[in-house]
Amino acid sequence: MGSKKTLKTLLKILFSLLALAYVFNRVDLGQVLSTVRESSPLYLLAAFLFFNLSKFVASVRLNRFFRALGLRLGELEALRLYYIGMFYNLFLPGGIGGDGYKIYLLKRHREQKVAPLLAATLLDRISGVVPLLVFGGLLFLASRFTQLWPWLRPLDILGLLLAFPALWAVYRYLFPAFASIFLPTTLLGALTQLFQLASAWMLALALHLDGTLIEVLTLFLLSSVAAVLPISVGGVGIREFIFLAGFSLLGLPADRGVAFALLFFVIGALSSLPGALLRHGLENESLERRRV
């Protein structure tokens, strides 16, 4: 098992490095860094705040799933657990991962069964991805990308019509224990993605990309879906590649798109760092309980 995890980690790192090498072979790194240096600090701060606000809402959503299992966590405790998971997802992708570590902590400190926790965390992910896809589909219809692929328009509309009914079917038939919280968790999932979009909007303004805002937000949501796939380290390389390809297709300066992707990763990384401190604090609390 250990060797398989190590191999998966190495493959993820290799994929991210190859994707970054491809991207930086096609853009001027100096120009990318120059674009970053010229960005607006106030808009960057706003992007950082909206990003973390989205994580607060996401932690509330996850806590609703836990409460449906009879697990009572305070919102601050749930938020701390969420940030610990963020840290593990970003900086330790080859181990048990953020979701796995959250389950481990709850099993260890709250004596919960693993199977229901797995179901809760899986459905939590799904309830966040579906609104993301819906917003992405709506933005796609309003973007210039429909001019490049007009045949995708009817498929997009069909997907928009089926997305939430399909999500309800997942709750109702695959995870019936959570069917009663379908509406609040779906609304919280939508609110999470709206704050993510607000963060991306502020980041676009920081880089003076307001003239192509719809396209930037469309690519942002597409890259967010791709970053969920377990093939890279924290989405590194995937986001940059998607922005490079998207900006190139529209004849936009690719260095600005790559700068956007890099800055979003930096915002996510900085936001995840407190998870390391919170993790150590949790371990210290556990030691104190054992001594008592």
N, C-alpha and C positions, 0 to 999 in steps of 0.2 A: 504493500500500500504506500509506504513511504517513497519508494522509488517512482511510482506512478505519479504521485503528487509533485515530486521534484521535476519529473519530465514535463508535466503540464505547466509548471511554473516557468521552466526554461523555454518552452514553446511560446508561451504568452509574451515573455520578454523578447524573444527573437522576433515574433510577429510585430510587436510595437517598434522595435529598433529598425526592422526592414521598412515598415510603413513610414517612419520618420525619415529614414534615409531617402526613400523615394520622394517624399514631399520636399525635403530640403535640397534635393538635386534639381528641383524644378522651380524653386523660388530663391530669391536672394536673401540669405539669412540676415545680412546687414540691414536690408530694407525692412525686414520683419521686426528686428529689434528697434530700428528707428521709429517704426509705426507704434510700437509699444511705448517707447519713451515719450512720444507726442500725445499719448492718450490723456484724457481728462481725469485727474485724481478724484474729483467729486463724483463723477459718474461711476468710476471704479468702486468707490466706497458704497454707492447706492446699489451697485450690482452685488457686492459682497453681502450687504444687509438683506436684500431680497432673497439671495441664495439661502442664507441661514434661516430666514423666515419660512422658506419652503420646507426646510428640514424640520423645523418645529411643527408645522402642520402635518408633515409625514409621520412624525413620532406620535402625534395625537391619533392619527389614523391607525397606526400599528397597535397602539394601546387599546383601541376599540376591539380589534381582533382578539387581543389577549383577554380582555374583560369578558368577551363572549365565551371564553373557555373557563371563566371563573377565577382568572388570575387578576388580582387587584394590584395595579401599580399606580403610584402617583404620577402626575404628568411630568414632574421634574425627574423622577426616577426613570420614566420611559424615555425622556429626552436624553438623559445621560447614557442609557443603554443604546440609543440610536446613534449617538456620536461615537461611541466605542465601536459599533458596527461599521460606521463610515471609515474610521481609521484602519480597521482590519481589511476592509474591501479595497482601499486605495494602496496601502503600504505593505500589506501582507497577503497578496492575492493568491499565493500558491499554497497556503495552509488551509485552515478550515473556513476561511472567509468570514466576512462580517455577519451574515445571517447565521452561519454555523456557530460562531462564537457567542452570539446573542442567545441562541438555543442552549448552548453549553452553560452559560451563566445562569439562565433561568432554571435549568435542570439542577444545577449545583446548589444555588442559593434559595430557590423556591420549591425544589423537589417536584418539578413538573415532568410529565411524560413527554417523550421526544416527539412522537407521532402527531399529536394535536398542535404542538408548537411548529412543526414543519409545515403543516397545513395552513396555519395562520400566517407564517412568513411568506409562503408561496402565494397565497391569495392576496396578501398585502402587495406583493410585487405586481401581480396581475392587475389589481385595482388601480395601480399607479400608471401602468403602461397603457391601458386602454384609453383613458382620457388624453394621454400624450399623443397617441395615434390619431384620436379624433381632432385635437387641435392642429396637429400636423396636416391632416387631410383638409381641414378648412383653410389653412394658410396656403396649402398647395393650390387650391382652386383660385385663390386670389393672386397667386404669384405668376411671374413670367415663365415658370417652368411648364405651365400648361401649354404654352406656345410651342415648346420643344417636344412634348409628348401629349398631344391632344387626346390620344386614345386612352390615356390613363384617367381622364375626367369621369367617364361613366363608372369605371371601377372604383374610383375614389368615392363617388356619391353613394354607390352601393355599400361600400365599406362603412361609410358614415351612418347609413340607415341601420346597418346590422350590428354595429359595435356594441352598443349598450344592451340590446336584447341578448346578444351572445354572452355578454358579461353576466347578465342576470341568469342565463341558463347554467353558466359555470357555478355560480353561487347555489342555485336551486338544486341541481342534480349531482354535481361533483363535491360540493362542500355545503351540504344542507345545514350543518351546525351553525353556519354564519349567514344564512339566508335572511334572518331578521335584521341584520345590520347592513344590508346591501345599499340602501339609500344613503345613510350617513357616511359610510366608508367611500362610496363612489363620489359623493360631493367633496369629501376631504381630498380624495385623489385628484379631482379636477382643480381644487383650490391650490394644491401642491404644485401642479403643473403651471397654473396661472402665475404663481410667484416665481417659478423657474423662468417663465417667459418674460416676466418683468425684469429679472436679473439679466437675461440675455439682451433685452431692450436697452437697459442702462449700459451694458457693455458695448452694444452697437453704437450708442451715442458717444461713449467715451472714445471710440475709434473713428468717429465722424462717418459712420455708415448709415446715417438716418435716411439717405436717399434710396437705399436698397433694403429697407427694414423688413418688408414682407419676405423677401428672399432669404435674408439672414436668419430670420426666425424659423422659416421652413427648414433650412439646412440645420439649424440648431436642434430642432426636434427630431429630424432624421438621424442626426449624429448621436442624439441621446438614446434613441432606440438601438442603434448599432453598438453603442458603448455598453449596453446591458449584456450583449453576447459575451460568453466566457472565452474570448480568444485574444484578449490583450490585457495590459496592466492598466486598470483604471480608465479604459477608453483611450489611452495614449496612442497616437498614431492613427486611429480610426477617425477621430474628430478632424484632425488636421487633413487627412486624405479627402474626407467628404467636403470640407470647405475648399480645398484646393480644386477639386473636380467641379464643384458647383459654381464657384466664382469663374473658373476658366470657361465653362459652358456659356455663361452669361456675358463673357467679355469684361469681367470686372478685375481689378487688381488683386491677384491671388495672395500677395503678401499680407493684405489686410484681413483676408479670410483666415489665413493661417495664424496671424496674430490674435484674432478673436478666439480661435480654438485653444491656443496656448494660454491666453489669459484666463479663459474659463477653467482650464485645468489648474492653474495657479490658485484661483479662488476656491476651487474644491479642495485642493491640497491644504491650503491655509485653514480652511474651515474644519478639516478633518483632524488637524494636529491636536486640538484639545482632547480628542478621544484617547490619546496616549496617557495624558495626565489623569483623566477620569478612570481609565482602566487601572492604573496604579492605586488610585484612591479606593476603588472597589476592592482590590486585593488586600489593602491594608485594613479595611473594614472587616473583611472576612477573617483575617488573622486575629483581630481584636475579639470577634465573636468567639473564636475557638479558645482563646485564653480565658474568657469569662466562663 
